Amino acid sequence: MAKPKKKIGRPNRIVYVLGFGALWAYFRIFVGARFKFDRSGLEDLKQGPALIISPHISGIDHICVGIACKKYLPTFVLSEHLFSKPLIRWILTHLGHVISKKMFCADAGTIMGIMRAKAEGNVIVLFPEGRMNAVAHTYPVTPGTAELVKRLAIPVYCVTSSGAALVDPKWYKGFRKGLVTVTTSKVFSTEQLKELSVEDIERRLEEVIFHDDEISAAGRRYPAKDTSKGLDSVLYKCPECGREFTLKAENCRVLCTACGFETELTDDFRFTADRMLSINEWFYWQLDELDIGGVMEEDIKIGAVGKDGNMDLNAGEGHLYLDRERLKLSGSVFGESVEYNIELSVLGGTPYTPNKEFDIYWKKRLLYLQPADPRSVVKWVTFIDKAVAEKRGIKLH
């Protein structure tokens, strides 16, 4: 006798409302962040099944979407790496009823979970970029998303948070005061999805997901005691002398220790020196300047999920090699030899935490790759992103 299919279910309404209400209160009272919601784009969404998509450039995007869509008790599709911490895993699994996703990795289990959520009439939340950028700018939509949207054939809506990446910059430790405006819109009806080609759907998804917080929140102020602290984990190349890893960010300024170039980051996320006017401009200048015709390689530490389901950052060691065609990793994880030779077109992209590690999912295994100099994480990721974008014929900004 076949086992009954496991239900996705939905969060308990009381737990959901109390949980997101507590988060809203924390940011409002203790952080000083203000939220404004415009839910007019969801007016015709009375019940599921439906799909909510959202740009993902901030760690509080889930909170913004969760509050905006609280009446629907949505089913979130979240990265597997969030399940590698015991408490968060228990909350997401038992209270959140979320669907886990291996980023940039074929995952039939995720698709089956999404289809079950549709069959149960759930409102599903998906972040189509597949990962979060280190700066206030979206990544391209992950390949295969348009095919999934076409296959689901359910109404699609978008929730966009402007200012979230400035309240919670990925490179900054902590939060800032400031305004976050959350807007909503309808992207596709079921009838439109039936008529449109996958290519048309893909183009529309890219248009809707594209978001630059420095532009959308221009003129707003997000004060902090030290506005620049942590920036040297994502900005590694001096725009004046071209030296790498000579930048030091502190006391609201970014200084090059090699040539003396200096600029201040004001609380409206603008630099005072004319050489670079914003973080996004500087970050993408680095990307344009990066030569991917060469090679990057070094010995690294490897983190992996153990048998207990928890991430162990000291699971192993290895040697990492990267060129514009492939990434090679040789070493050991939990005493087991690993030899990976991955074409970048297959790898797709690498989620990362600045100044710490970047992730790869290979053979359905999550690994955290940790260079000796953690500041180089962003360069490894930028190299991969630029090479993949070259192969796909797309622009990253």
N, C-alpha and C positions, 0 to 999 in steps of 0.2 A: 504494500500500500504506500503510495507516494506521500511524502511529508507535505503538510499544508504550507503554502507560501507565507513567509514571515511578513506581517503587516508593518508598514512604515509608521502609521499612526500620526498623531499630532501632539504638540505640547499641551499640558494641562493649562487651561485658560487662566486660572488663578495664579499659578506659578509663573506663567509667562508674563502676565500683566505686572505682577509684583517685581519680578526680576528686571524687566526693562524699565519699570518705574523707578526702581532703586538706582539703576545706571543713569537715568535722566537726572535724578535728583543729585547724584554724586557730581556729575559734570556741571550742573547748574550752580550748586552751592559751594563745592570745594575747589573746582577748577575755574569757574567763572565763564564757562562756555554757554552760549545761548543758542537755542535751536528754534528755527521757524519752519513749519511744515505746510506745504501746499499739496493736498491730496486730490486736487480736482481731476488729475489725470487718471485716477482710479475710480471715478464716479460710477462707471458702468460695470465695475467688477463686483458683483454681488456675492458670488461664490466660485469655488474652483470647479474643475481644474483650470489653472492658469499658470503662466510663467512670469516671474519678476526677474529682470536683469538689472545689473547696476555696475557702473564704473568702480574700480577698486584701487584707490591710491592712498587709503588711510586705514589704520588699524581700527578705527571706530565706524567704518562703513557698515559693518554688520549691525551695530547699535542703531545707526540712522535708519537703515532699512527695516529693522525689527520694530522700531517705534512707529515708523510711517505705516507699516502693514500689520499692526497689532491686532486688528479686528479679524484678520484671516488666519492667525496662528500658523504662519508659513513654515514650510519644510526647507531648511537651508542645505545646500550642497557645499561641503567644506573640505578643505585639504586634509589629507591623512596625517600630516605632521602635527596638527592640532590635537590628535588623539594619543600622542606619545607622552603626555603628562597625565598621571593617574586621576587627579581631581577633575581636570578639564574633560578628560575622556568620559568619566562617569556622568558629569553634567550633560555633555552633548548627547550621550547615548541614552540615558535614562530619563532625562528631563527635556532635552531639545528635540529628540527623535530626528536627528539630522542624518544626511546621507554623506558618507565619506568618499573622497575623490583622490586618486593618485594623479598628481599634476603631470601633464605632458607624458602620459603613459596610457596605453590602451587598457581600459578597465571595464570589462563587461558587467562586473558587479555594480558599478555606479549607474550604468545605463539601465540595468534591471531595476535598481532602486528608484530611479527617476520615473520609469514606466509604471512601477507599482504605485508611486505617489500620485501619478496622474489618474490611475484607475480608482484610487481612493478619493478622488475629487479634491486633492490638496492644492494649495497655492505654493509653487516651488520657487525658491530663490537661487539664482545662479550668477556668479561673477565670471563673465565670459573671457576675461583676460587670462584666467588661470593662475594668477599670482599678483602680488602688489609691487609696484615700482618703489624705488627709494626716494624719488622726487615727486612733486605734485603734478604728474602727467601720466596719462594712461599708456598701457601697452596695447599692441594690436590684439584683436580677438583671436583666441586659440583656434587653429584649424579643426574642423569637424563640428564646430558649434552650430553653423548654419544648417548642416545636415540634421543635427539633433532637433533643432527648432522646427524644421520642416516635418520631421517624423512625428514629433509630439502633436502638431496640428492643434494647438490650444492658444487662446489669446495671450499676447505678450505685452507686458508693460515695463516701463523703465523708471527706476528711482535713482535720482542723481543728487549727491551731496556736495554743495559748493562751500568750501572753507574747511572741510573736515581734515584735509591733508595739511592745513596750516595750524589747526588746533592740535593735531597729532602727527607731526612730521616723523617719518620712519627713522630718520637719522638722529632724532632728538630724544633724550631721555626725559620723559614726563609729558605733560600737556600744557597748552597755553590758553589764555583767555581769548574769546573772540566769538564771532557769529558764524553759525553753520546754517545755511538755507537748504532745505530738502525739497526738491520738486519732483513731480511725477508726470508721466505721459503714457499714452497708449501707442504701442509700436506696430503691432499687427493684430488683425482679427483672424479668426479661424478661416474665414472665407478667403482672405488675402493670402494666407499661407498656402492654401490649396492651389491658388492660381500662380503664385510667384515661383520663379526658379530658385535653386539653391544659391546661384550667383547673385541674384537680386536681393535675396535675404541677407547674404553675407555683406553686401555693400551697405545695406540699411543698418545692420548691426554695428558696423564700423563707425557709421555716422553718429548713431545714438550713443555709443559707448565712449567715443572720443571726448576727453575732458582735460582741461588744463586749469588747475585751481588757481594758479597765479593770475590768470586772465579773468576767470569767473568771479574771483573774490578781490579783484583789483581795487585798491583804495581803502580796504578794511585794515584794521590794525589788530595784531595778535602779539601783545606784549609778553616778554619773558625777561627774567633777570639776566640771562646770558643768551641772546638770540642766536648766536653762531655755534654754541657748544655741540660737538658731534658732527659738524659739517665736513671735517677732514676725513670722515669715514666714507663719504661719497664723492667729494671733490678731491682729486689726487694730483691734478696737473696744474702747474702755475701758468696763467694766461700771459704772463709777462716774459718769463725766461724759458718756459717749456719744460722745466725740471719736474720729475714725478716724485710724489711722497715727501715733498719738502714743505707742505702746507701745514699750518697750525691754526686751529680755530678755537678761540676763547675770548672772553670779555667783549662779546658782540662783534669781533673782528676776525678776518682771515688774513694770515700773514705768511709770506713765503720766506723761509729761513735761508734760502740760497741767494735771492736777489733783493729781498727787502720789500717786494710788492705788498701793499696792504690795502684792505677795503673793509668797510663797516657794513654789517647787515642790519638794516633798520627793522622796526616791528611791523612794517607793511611788506616784508619779504623782498626788499630791493637793496642792491648794493650802492654804496656812495661813489665808488670809483667807476669811471666810464668804461674801463676795459671789459667788465662783465656787469650787466645790469640786474640779472636775477639768477637764482639757483638753477632753474631749468635751462637757461641759456648757457650757463657754465657747464652743466652736466652733459648737455648734448653737443657742445663744442668739443669736450673730451672724446665723446663717441666718434665724432667726425674726424678728429685728429688721430685716433688710434689706428695703427698699422696692423692689419690682420694678415699681412703677408709673412709675418715672422712666426715665432714659436714662443709659448709660455710653458715652463715646466719647473717643478720643485717637489720636494718631499713634504708631505702633509700628514696631519692627523685625520682619522676617520671616525665619525659618529654613526651609530646604527641603533635600530630598535632591537632590544633583547627579547628573550622568550617571555618576559613578563609584560611585554607591550610598551615598555618605557624606553625613552631615548638615553643611550649611554654615549657621551661625547668622547670617551676614551676606548671605544670598541676596537680600534686598530690603527694601523699606519700604512702609508703607501706612497707611491711616486705618481704624480699627475703630470700628464703631457697634453698640450692643446695646440692645434693648428686650425686653419680655416676649414678643414675637412672633418676632423674627428677629435674626440677626447679619449685619451687612454689612461686607465688607472690600473696599477699593479700593486698588490700589497696583501694584507690580511685583515680579516674582520672576525673578532671572537675566535682567533686562532685558525680560521679557515682561509685558504688562499683565494684571492679574487684577481681576475684578469679581465678587464673590460676594454673593449675597443669599439667605441660608439660613434657612429656617424652623426654629425651635428644636425643634419636634416631629420634624423630620427629622434634625437634628444629633444629638439624643439626649443626648450628654454630652461632656465634654472632659477627657481625661487631662492631668495637669499635674505640674510640678516646682515646689514652692514657692520663691518668691524668684528665679524664673528665667523660666519660660514655661508656656504651656498649648497643647495640640495641637488641631488640627482635621483631620479627614480629609474632603476634599471632592473629588468627581470622581476618587476613588481616589488623591488626592495628599495627602501628609502635610506639614502646615505647622506650624512652631513660632511662636506669636505672643508677642512680647516687649514688654510695656509699658515705658515710660520708668522708672517706679518699680516695680521687680520685686516689692515688697511687695503691690502691688495684684492680682497674679495670682490669689490666693485669692478676692478679692472678685469678679473677673470670673467665675471658675468657680462660685462660690456663687450668683451671680445666675442663671447658665444652669441650674444644678441645680434651683434653686427654681422657676424658670419651667417647666421640663420636668416636674417633679414635679406642679405645679399642673395642667398639661394632662393628665397621665396619671392624676390623682386618687390619687396615692400619697404616703406619708410617707417622709421621709428619715431619721427617727430616732424 
